[in-house]
């Protein structure tokens, strides 16, 4: 449906091919990070400030105090604009070196964006419309605020309102995205009954956004709906089948009270949407049904709240500072383990310098905290990060090469 709507919009506005020819941009940066960690966290995530990766028990990752260095933030990308009979075809291919999943802790290629769009239609992997990338502050830390929505998804997207200077970069889009969710089996993870319950996603996630731009910034409202099924494949007396609906709403903004200040804000609430957050472990948890003979336990979407509030301040053409706070709060289900993740907090303060074009250096003080579900345990960690970043880029157009 999204494809049909997108092409229907493109066709009436088709233009002759642009005589200026195609444009190709190659860009990226090399970045080195050095970090002093005063507490402890999962070493696979040494250069990410994630509350969920803090210890859930005393000295889970050894003793406090470590030094790390890495280059995993380094990034390479390419963009092109190609004239066609339907208008300009725009593509982006981008990756960094930050290993995740089975490659967690490794310096290896991680695809970020693989996207193409023409007119009002786009498809590929890109930021979900549910997230707002402009909330991300000007910080050294790679992962970003814990309570922020930040998820790139394979998707097909229709964009009825495209951003431009005439509408203060207002925009609207709707997308069908790859579905998926994670579950926490809590205290019952070793039960054979749960090991034979399989997740199924019969429909794509449906996301949408609308941004209203003004001369002082913008306000954006976004939402998401998702269908989740659990199929009980074990032939026994229990019925653990479950149909669930995940949903979420986000309100975000950039407010510019002056040329030297930007306030970045986001508030999110929903159920079963944790995997769209920067750092929230499980979308679904086990709920105990006392007295229920055939369904003593069932899955339930976990409610979650996220908040981001940051100020980016420019002191002069050489120096800038970002300071702010973020949190993510999960309403745990009754069957989760006492050490399950409940709340995460995140804060940072930095001073960044750009002594010359394409060169940035800086230092950043970071704090993060984890609170467990019900065992009373919490953990805090402080880090001091120093970053060195060198941008590069060239543009190829009409047989000429221009350095960025």
TORVOVO-112239 format. One line per 8 residues: number of its first residue (from 1); for each residue x, y, z of N, C-alpha, C. Coordinates in steps of 0.02 Angstrom, whole numbers, m for minus. Each point is the difference from the previous one (the first is absolute). Layout:
N
NUM = X Y Z X Y Z X Y Z | ...
//
This chain:
404
1 = 41 m60 0 m41 60 0 43 63 0 | 53 0 44 45 57 2 33 11 m67 | 20 m54 m34 33 5 m66 m48 32 m50 | m62 m22 m1 m49 26 m48 m13 74 12 | m9 19 64 m12 70 15 60 43 m19 | 61 m26 15 59 39 m17 8 11 m73 | m9 m53 m40 7 7 m72 m55 43 m30 | m59 m2 31 m55 41 m25 16 74 9
9 = 37 16 53 19 70 10 57 20 m46 | 47 m47 m11 58 16 m42 m21 14 m71 | m44 m43 m28 m15 3 m71 m27 67 m23 | m50 31 34 m26 63 m25 50 57 1 | 53 m7 43 48 54 5 65 m16 m36 | m3 m49 m45 60 m19 m36 27 57 m42 | 67 5 m1 33 53 m37 50 m30 m48 | 19 39 m48 53 m21 m45 65 m8 39
17 = 44 m41 m26 62 m12 35 40 65 6 | 30 9 58 39 59 15 63 0 m43 | 9 54 m37 57 5 m45 66 6 37 | m3 15 65 63 9 37 36 m66 13 | m35 m56 m10 33 m65 9 0 m24 72 | 25 m61 10 m1 m29 67 53 31 46 | m11 m9 65 47 23 51 16 m59 46 | 63 m6 19 21 m54 44 43 29 56
25 = m20 m14 63 37 24 58 30 m59 38 | 63 4 15 34 m48 44 20 38 63 | m20 m26 57 11 37 62 12 m48 58 | 21 29 56 9 m40 60 46 35 49 | 22 m38 50 48 27 48 38 m57 33 | 59 16 22 41 m44 42 m5 27 71 | m16 m44 48 m7 23 69 34 m49 47 | 39 27 45 33 m39 53 m28 22 67
33 = m16 m49 43 m26 13 66 46 m30 53 | 11 37 53 35 m25 59 m43 13 61 | m10 m52 41 m48 4 54 31 m26 66 | m13 38 53 15 m23 68 m67 m17 32 | m8 m64 19 m62 m21 34 15 m8 74 | m37 37 41 12 m1 72 m37 m58 34 | m55 m22 m29 m37 m57 26 12 m61 m42 | m54 m36 m18 6 m59 m42 m63 m9 m41
41 = 8 m33 m58 m56 m16 m44 22 m58 m44 | m47 m25 m40 16 m54 m47 55 24 m48 | 58 m32 m1 56 25 m41 m13 m1 m75 | m50 m40 m22 m17 2 m72 m28 67 m20 | m23 39 49 m31 65 m14 39 56 34 | 66 m5 m2 43 47 37 m9 72 m22 | m15 11 m65 m6 68 m25 m73 19 m13 | m46 m33 35 m71 17 m2 m24 9 71
49 = m38 52 12 m26 15 66 m71 m28 5 | m5 m64 21 m64 m35 1 m16 m24 71 | m53 26 31 m18 m24 67 m11 m75 4 | m28 m30 m53 m15 m71 1 63 m43 1 | 57 29 m17 63 m37 m2 41 10 65 | m29 34 49 32 4 65 m13 m65 38 | 40 m14 52 m10 m63 37 m69 m3 34 | m30 m59 m3 m63 m13 34 11 m30 69
57 = 63 m12 18 20 m26 65 70 26 15 | 20 m4 62 64 27 22 58 m31 m39 | 42 43 m30 60 m20 m35 m13 m53 m54 | m55 6 m35 m16 m47 m54 53 0 m54 | 31 58 m12 51 5 m52 70 11 29 | 11 m21 62 65 7 31 4 62 44 | 60 24 11 11 58 41 m6 65 m41 | m9 55 36 m8 65 m33 67 26 m27
65 = m6 43 m52 58 36 m25 33 m32 m60 | m10 31 m60 29 m26 m62 15 57 m48 | 47 m12 m45 14 46 m55 m12 m36 m65 | m34 35 m47 m15 m29 m65 20 49 m55 | 10 m27 m60 11 42 m60 m29 m37 m59 | m26 37 m49 m29 m32 m58 m14 49 m56 | m17 m28 m58 m14 41 m60 m67 m20 m31 | m44 m31 40 m60 m31 m29 m51 51 m25
73 = 5 63 21 m47 50 m26 15 22 m71 | 59 m15 m25 20 22 m68 m52 m23 m51 | m14 43 m48 m56 m11 m46 19 17 m72 | m30 m38 m47 8 14 m71 m68 m4 m34 | m14 49 m44 m64 0 m34 5 28 m70 | m51 m14 m39 m4 26 m69 m72 19 m14 | m9 57 m33 m66 23 m21 2 17 m74 | m56 m11 m33 m4 17 m71 m67 32 m15
81 = 0 43 m50 m61 29 m27 2 m11 m76 | m48 m39 m25 0 m20 m70 m64 24 m34 | 5 42 m52 m60 22 m35 m35 m58 m35 | m67 m3 4 m40 m50 m35 m62 34 m29 | m37 m37 m40 m62 27 m28 m53 14 53 | 8 m29 59 m47 12 55 25 50 51 | 57 31 m14 29 46 47 67 m26 25 | 27 31 51 66 m19 26 m5 m62 45
89 = 41 m50 m16 7 m59 42 58 12 48 | m14 m4 65 50 12 51 14 m65 37 | 64 m17 8 19 m61 36 53 16 53 | 1 m42 52 50 6 53 22 m70 21 | 65 m9 7 28 m62 27 53 20 51 | m9 m25 62 43 24 55 12 m56 50 | 61 m3 26 16 m49 52 52 29 47 | 1 m28 62 54 16 46 33 m65 22
97 = 40 2 52 39 m58 21 m21 m27 68 | m61 14 20 m23 m16 67 m37 m67 0 | 35 m53 20 m30 m66 2 m54 m7 52 | m56 m29 m19 m56 m14 46 m23 m72 m10 | m48 m22 41 m25 m69 m7 56 m50 13 | 8 m48 m46 53 m50 8 69 31 m6 | 5 61 m28 64 35 m7 11 51 55 | m40 m2 53 7 49 54 71 0 27
105 = 28 60 7 68 7 25 53 1 m54 | m20 m16 m63 48 m4 m55 1 66 m40 | 57 12 m32 6 54 m49 m11 m30 m68 | m61 7 m26 m19 m33 m62 m54 40 m35 | m12 m14 m63 m48 38 m40 m71 m10 26 | m34 56 12 m70 m1 21 m41 44 m48 | m41 m29 m43 m42 41 m45 m47 44 40 | m4 64 m20 m44 47 34 m59 19 m45
113 = 15 29 m57 m52 24 m45 12 m27 m70 | m53 m29 m29 0 m23 m70 m67 21 m28 | m3 57 m32 m64 34 m12 m3 29 m70 | m59 m3 m30 m13 33 m63 m68 33 1 | m6 58 m31 m65 34 m3 m6 40 m64 | m62 5 m23 m15 40 m59 m68 33 12 | m2 65 m4 m62 35 14 m23 m12 72 | m61 m24 7 m30 m10 66 6 m72 25
121 = 39 m42 m34 5 m70 19 72 m19 13 | 12 m41 52 67 m24 15 m3 m71 27 | 55 m37 m7 4 m68 26 73 m17 14 | 9 m45 48 67 m21 20 5 m2 76 | 60 9 26 9 4 72 19 71 18 | m38 30 46 12 68 22 m32 10 68 | 6 60 27 m32 16 64 m75 m12 m4 | m27 m32 51 m72 m8 4 m34 68 7
129 = m58 11 m33 m37 62 12 m20 10 72 | m2 m55 39 m18 5 71 54 37 39 | 63 m3 m22 54 34 35 11 70 m28 | 36 40 37 18 68 m22 75 8 10 | 38 m7 m54 72 3 4 26 68 21 | m39 53 m9 22 67 19 0 12 75 | m26 m48 38 3 5 73 70 m19 25 | 38 m37 m40 67 m23 21 45 61 11
137 = 28 8 60 40 59 15 70 m4 m29 | 36 55 5 69 5 m26 48 m28 52 | 3 m66 5 40 m33 51 53 m45 m31 | 49 m20 42 52 m46 m23 m23 m72 5 | m38 m16 50 m22 m69 12 m39 m27 m59 | 13 m62 m19 m28 m28 m62 m74 m16 4 | m22 m34 52 m66 m31 2 m56 51 8 | 11 50 42 m50 53 9 m45 m10 59
145 = m43 50 15 m43 m1 59 m44 m62 4 | m4 m30 61 m35 m63 9 m74 5 m15 | m31 57 15 m72 7 m9 m21 24 m68 | 47 3 m47 m15 23 m68 m20 m58 m45 | m47 12 m45 m15 m48 m53 55 4 m52 | 30 m58 m16 54 1 m50 4 m69 m31 | m30 m9 m59 m3 m66 m31 m5 8 m75 | 48 m30 m36 m3 m2 m73 m32 m65 m21
153 = m46 4 m49 m40 m57 m19 m4 m7 m76 | 1 m61 m26 m23 m10 m70 m73 20 m4 | m18 38 m52 m67 29 m3 m15 24 m70 | m65 10 m12 m25 36 m59 m38 60 27 | 14 59 m26 m26 62 30 m32 45 m52 | m57 27 18 m33 52 m40 5 66 38 | 21 52 m36 12 66 31 m44 53 m32 | m62 8 23 m45 48 m32 22 72 6
161 = 38 17 53 26 68 8 76 m5 4 | 35 29 m49 73 m1 m1 27 64 30 | 55 m4 38 28 61 30 30 46 m52 | m10 65 8 32 50 m42 m1 67 37 | 37 47 m26 6 65 34 m67 37 4 | m43 m11 m49 m64 36 0 m46 m19 57 | 5 m62 25 m43 m21 55 39 m9 65 | 58 34 6 43 m6 59 19 m73 14
169 = 7 m38 m54 19 m71 5 m51 m43 37 | m63 20 m5 m54 m44 24 0 m63 m44 | m23 m56 30 m1 m63 m38 m51 m47 30 | m20 m50 m40 m44 m53 23 18 m63 m38 | m4 m57 34 14 m64 m33 m36 m56 36 | m10 m55 m37 m29 m60 27 37 m59 m29 | 14 m52 40 43 m55 m23 m26 m67 24 | 15 m50 m41 m7 m70 20 70 m27 13
177 = 12 m24 62 67 m18 22 5 m74 17 | 62 m25 m1 13 m68 21 m23 m9 72 | m41 m51 14 m22 m11 69 52 m38 41 | m9 0 65 45 m37 43 m8 23 72 | 18 m43 46 m3 17 71 42 m50 39 | 18 17 61 38 m45 43 m40 m15 63 | 11 m59 28 m37 m21 59 45 m17 58 | m26 10 61 34 m19 61 m41 m54 33
185 = 28 m61 6 m37 m55 31 6 0 76 | 39 47 27 2 10 72 20 m61 40 | m38 m13 54 15 m55 44 m16 m68 m30 | m29 m1 m60 m25 m62 m29 37 m19 m64 | 60 27 m9 37 m10 m63 18 m73 m12 | 8 m40 53 20 m69 m9 m59 m48 m5 | m61 25 m1 m58 m44 m5 m11 m23 m72 | m9 m64 m9 m9 m28 m67 m62 28 m33
193 = m50 19 41 m62 28 m29 15 65 m37 | 44 42 28 16 64 m33 48 m10 m58 | 42 m50 3 48 m12 m53 m35 m22 m65 | m62 m20 5 m38 m20 m59 m51 53 m21 | 7 61 25 m40 56 m21 41 42 m49 | m25 10 m60 38 35 m52 m35 65 m19 | 40 51 m11 m27 65 m20 m13 2 m75 | m52 36 m19 m17 8 m71 m27 71 m10
201 = 18 29 m57 m20 69 m15 m36 0 m67 | m67 m2 0 m38 m8 m62 m5 62 m43 | 16 59 29 m8 63 m37 61 43 10 | 13 46 m46 54 48 10 m18 50 55 | 50 28 32 m12 56 45 m22 60 m42 | m48 37 26 m26 60 m34 21 61 40 | 39 44 m31 25 60 33 m19 62 m40 | m4 56 35 m18 63 m33 28 58 40
209 = 11 56 m34 25 61 33 m28 61 m35 | m6 54 39 m15 66 m28 42 51 37 | 38 40 m37 41 53 29 m25 67 m24 | m13 45 47 m19 68 m16 59 46 12 | 28 27 m54 58 44 6 m19 73 7 | 40 36 40 m10 72 10 67 34 m5 | 1 66 8 63 36 m2 41 m9 63 | m29 m30 53 37 m13 61 19 m74 9
217 = m19 m42 m48 15 m71 6 m57 m42 m27 | m21 m50 38 m55 m43 m23 m30 m38 59 | m60 m27 m11 m31 m48 45 m20 m60 m42 | 13 m61 26 m15 m61 m38 m40 m49 42 | m52 m28 m30 m40 m52 30 6 m63 m42 | 15 m57 33 9 m63 m37 m34 m56 39 | m16 m53 m37 m33 m57 32 17 m65 m35 | m15 m56 33 13 m66 m29 m51 m50 26
225 = m16 m49 m43 m43 m57 17 34 m63 m24 | m4 m54 41 30 m63 m20 m42 m58 27 | m2 m54 m39 m36 m61 20 50 m54 18 | m11 m33 57 46 m53 23 m41 m61 19 | 22 m58 m23 m34 m64 15 49 m47 34 | m24 m35 51 38 m54 30 m38 m65 m11 | 33 m49 m31 m31 m64 m16 27 m54 46 | m46 m33 37 18 m55 44 0 m65 m40
233 = 60 m28 m12 7 m58 m43 2 m66 38 | m3 3 66 3 m60 40 m70 m26 16 | m12 m64 m16 m66 m30 13 m4 m22 73 | m22 45 43 m10 m16 70 m63 34 25 | m9 3 65 m62 28 27 0 76 3 | 58 31 m11 5 73 4 m15 33 m66 | m30 58 3 m13 41 m60 38 66 8 | 57 3 m33 43 59 5 m1 42 m63
241 = m48 m13 m45 m9 42 m59 m19 71 22 | 24 49 m37 m15 69 18 6 46 m60 | m50 42 m10 2 54 m50 9 66 38 | 48 40 m22 15 62 35 7 58 m49 | m14 59 25 6 62 m39 51 44 34 | 51 20 m37 47 50 24 m16 68 m30 | 10 51 38 m16 68 m24 44 51 36 | 8 58 m31 39 52 32 m14 68 m31
249 = 10 52 40 m6 70 m22 62 39 22 | 22 44 m43 60 40 15 m14 73 m16 | 21 44 46 m2 72 m11 72 25 5 | 25 33 m52 69 24 1 4 70 m29 | 57 33 14 7 69 m23 73 21 2 | 17 46 m45 60 41 6 m23 72 8 | 21 32 54 m19 70 13 64 42 m1 | 0 53 m41 59 42 m8 m15 70 27
257 = 11 12 65 m14 66 28 48 54 m25 | 58 m21 m26 49 46 m29 43 m38 m49 | 42 36 m37 43 m33 m49 52 m46 32 | 14 10 64 53 m39 33 m28 m56 44 | m66 m10 2 m29 m50 44 m53 m42 m37 | 1 m65 13 m51 m46 m24 m20 m45 57 | m65 0 17 m27 m45 51 m30 m60 m36 | 23 m60 18 m24 m61 m32 m41 m40 51
265 = m62 m18 m20 m47 m31 47 m37 m57 m33 | m12 m52 39 m43 m55 m22 m32 m34 60 | m65 m15 m5 m36 m40 50 m37 m55 m37 | 6 m61 24 m28 m59 m34 m37 m43 51 | m57 m27 m20 m34 m50 41 m32 m52 m45 | 1 m62 22 m32 m53 m39 5 m67 35 | m21 m52 m34 2 m68 26 27 m47 m55 | 49 m41 19 27 m48 m47 41 31 m57
273 = 33 56 13 38 35 m53 73 12 23 | 23 m38 49 67 12 28 55 m3 m52 | m6 m42 m51 56 m7 m47 9 62 m44 | m47 47 2 9 64 m35 41 49 42 | 9 m15 64 38 45 44 75 m13 m8 | 38 51 20 73 m6 m1 23 m54 48 | m34 m7 57 22 m49 49 m57 m23 44 | m37 m50 m23 m54 m31 39 m2 m74 m20
281 = 11 m46 46 16 m69 m19 m55 m41 m32 | m60 m3 28 m50 m48 m23 m67 34 m13 | m34 m20 m53 m66 27 m17 m56 m35 37 | 10 m63 16 m52 m42 29 27 m36 62 | m41 m6 52 20 m35 60 m53 m48 24 | 17 m45 47 m48 m49 25 m42 28 57 | m64 m14 m3 m48 21 52 m29 m62 34 | 1 0 67 m26 m58 38 m75 6 8
289 = m36 m53 m17 m72 m4 9 m16 m48 57 | m2 25 60 m13 m42 58 m69 m32 m4 | m2 m65 9 m64 m36 0 m24 m21 m69 | 36 19 m53 m18 m20 m68 32 m67 m16 | m40 m52 m5 27 m68 m9 31 m9 m69 | m34 24 m52 23 m13 m68 45 55 m28 | 1 57 34 45 54 m21 30 32 62 | 44 m36 34 30 27 62 47 59 m13
297 = 22 6 m61 45 55 m19 m16 20 m72 | 6 65 m14 m12 24 m68 46 58 m15 | 11 12 m63 42 56 m21 m41 65 0 | 34 55 15 m33 65 m1 48 53 m25 | m22 46 m42 44 55 m22 19 44 59 | 63 18 5 24 39 57 m8 75 m14 | m35 37 44 m5 73 m7 69 32 9 | 14 52 m38 65 33 3 m9 75 m10
305 = 40 39 36 2 73 m6 71 22 m13 | 9 47 m46 66 27 m14 0 76 m1 | 55 29 22 7 73 2 70 20 m20 | 5 53 m40 64 30 m19 m6 76 7 | 49 31 32 3 73 4 73 21 m2 | 20 34 m54 69 21 m10 3 72 m25 | 54 33 18 15 67 m27 66 m3 m36 | 0 20 m64 61 10 m38 14 75 m2
313 = 58 20 26 18 71 2 65 12 m37 | 0 50 m43 60 19 m38 31 62 33 | 61 m7 26 33 56 33 26 50 m51 | 32 m25 m52 26 41 m54 12 m47 m59 | 35 22 m52 8 m41 m60 47 m59 12 | 33 m2 58 47 m55 15 m26 m48 53 | m41 23 47 m18 m39 59 m75 m10 6 | m20 m59 24 m71 m15 13 m6 m48 59
321 = m60 m2 29 m14 m42 58 m68 m32 m8 | m6 m63 20 m64 m33 6 m8 m25 71 | m58 14 30 m14 m23 68 m72 m24 2 | m12 m57 34 m69 m24 1 m9 m63 40 | m62 m24 m1 m22 m57 41 m51 m40 m40 | 0 m66 13 m49 m44 m32 m15 m58 47 | m59 m30 m8 m18 m58 40 m48 m44 m38 | m1 m64 19 m48 m47 m26 m27 m40 59
329 = m66 m7 4 m33 m34 56 m47 m54 m26 | 10 m61 24 m42 m56 m21 m43 m23 58 | m64 m12 m13 m45 m30 49 6 m76 m7 | 37 m30 45 15 m72 m6 m63 m42 13 | m1 m59 m30 m55 m47 11 16 m45 60 | m52 m31 27 7 m37 63 45 m61 m4 | 10 m27 m60 41 m60 m7 73 13 m16 | 20 63 m6 70 15 m15 44 m12 62
337 = 63 m14 m13 46 m14 55 13 63 40 | 16 m6 65 13 59 41 56 44 m28 | 49 m30 m35 56 38 m28 m14 27 m70 | m61 m5 m24 m16 26 m67 8 76 m1 | 17 26 m58 9 72 m9 m67 37 10 | 1 53 41 m60 40 11 9 72 m25 | 49 35 28 11 70 m17 72 12 m21 | 9 45 m48 66 21 m21 3 76 m3
345 = 55 29 25 11 72 m4 67 14 m33 | 3 59 m32 57 16 m44 9 76 2 | 62 23 8 14 72 m1 72 10 m24 | 12 58 m31 68 15 m24 10 75 m6 | 64 20 1 21 69 m9 65 m1 m38 | 5 42 m52 62 m1 m39 23 70 m19 | 61 2 m25 28 60 m32 35 m23 m63 | m23 24 m58 26 m20 m64 32 59 m35
353 = 56 m13 m34 36 53 m36 8 m20 m73 | m8 49 m44 13 m9 m72 54 50 m20 | 64 m19 11 55 47 m13 9 17 m74 | m25 m44 m44 4 12 m72 m57 m38 m33 | m14 17 m63 m52 m34 m36 14 m75 m3 | m52 m40 13 3 m74 m3 39 m32 57 | 17 38 52 35 m28 57 m38 17 64 | m11 m51 41 m34 10 64 36 m40 54
361 = 10 31 58 26 m34 59 m42 21 59 | m2 m43 51 m39 19 59 3 m51 55 | m30 20 57 m5 m43 57 m72 0 26 | m20 m56 30 m69 m7 23 m4 m42 64 | m33 28 50 m14 m36 63 m69 m32 m5 | m4 m64 15 m62 m38 m9 m18 m37 64 | m66 m4 13 m26 m38 58 m59 m42 m23 | m4 m60 28 m55 m44 m18 m18 m42 62
369 = m65 m17 6 m24 m38 59 m51 m51 m22 | 3 m58 33 m48 m54 m11 m34 m17 67 | m67 m11 m3 m37 m25 57 m35 m65 m20 | 7 m51 42 m32 m64 m12 m74 2 19 | m35 m52 m21 m73 m5 9 m20 0 74 | 22 m51 38 m27 m7 67 49 m24 53 | 65 m8 m18 47 m24 51 36 56 36 | m15 63 m18 29 57 34 69 19 m24
377 = 28 m36 m49 68 14 m24 0 56 m52 | 50 43 4 11 50 m53 75 8 m10 | 18 26 m58 71 11 m15 8 66 m37 | 55 34 15 18 63 m32 68 m6 m33 | 10 39 m52 64 0 m34 15 70 m26 | 62 20 6 25 63 m28 53 m17 m52 | 0 38 m55 52 m6 m51 24 69 m19 | 64 3 m19 28 60 m31 25 m19 m68
385 = m30 30 m52 17 m19 m69 33 59 m35 | 53 m16 m37 34 49 m43 m6 m25 m72 | m20 45 m45 m11 m18 m69 40 43 m48 | 21 m31 m55 38 34 m53 m32 m19 m66 | m28 49 m35 m40 m15 m59 25 41 m60 | 8 m34 m57 25 31 m61 m47 m16 m58 | m36 50 m24 m48 m9 m54 34 2 m68 | m29 m34 m49 23 5 m69 m60 m7 m46
393 = 8 25 m61 m54 m7 m49 18 33 m66 | m25 m31 m54 8 29 m66 m65 m7 m38 | m12 46 m47 m59 m1 m42 21 m5 m73 | m29 m48 m36 14 m8 m72 m62 23 m38 | 9 48 m46 m57 26 m39 26 29 m65 | m31 m22 m55 16 26 m67 76 m2 m14 | 31 m54 20 71 m9 m14 46 39 45 | m26 33 51 41 38 47 m2 m33 69
401 = 52 15 39 5 m26 68 9 58 47 | m42 3 52 4 53 49 7 m30 70 | 48 27 38 10 m24 68 m50 34 47 | m26 m39 47 m47 28 49 37 32 58
//
